[in-house]
């Protein structure tokens, strides 16, 4: 588990790796997010190809939705709710 920032200031808040598969997370305090909020995740996905498993933008809204291929916006409350 680590934070990623390259020399060009491209950044991802949290990167998790297991068995060469990457899950990446951005955290936003906004009540709504769009594809532009996932620019670091999109950059990482494009760089890693098939090793990139999933990207998540956690936000303070209430609705989960897909932002791009393998990249989702999820309410931060997802972290403490039981799956239904």
Phi, psi and omega in degrees: 000129180201169174261142182240130173212124180264182183293340179264014178069019170285137193216146172226131186298314185217129179236126179245138181229135175210125179053044180063019175247136186249134168242132184234145186227134169248145179240126180235145178269003183283154176275350174215147179223159176223186184304326181296334178286348181254017186300324177293321178292319179295317177301314181294317177302314181294327180286322186268339180065231186289345176287342177279114183273308182203147172237141183227132169256110176277133182216171187272006176285191186239352187245126173280140177201158182275132179264327184194179178303118178066018180230126185235150168262126180230139174301140180299335178297344175304331183295331183241008177264146174285141175297145179264000000 
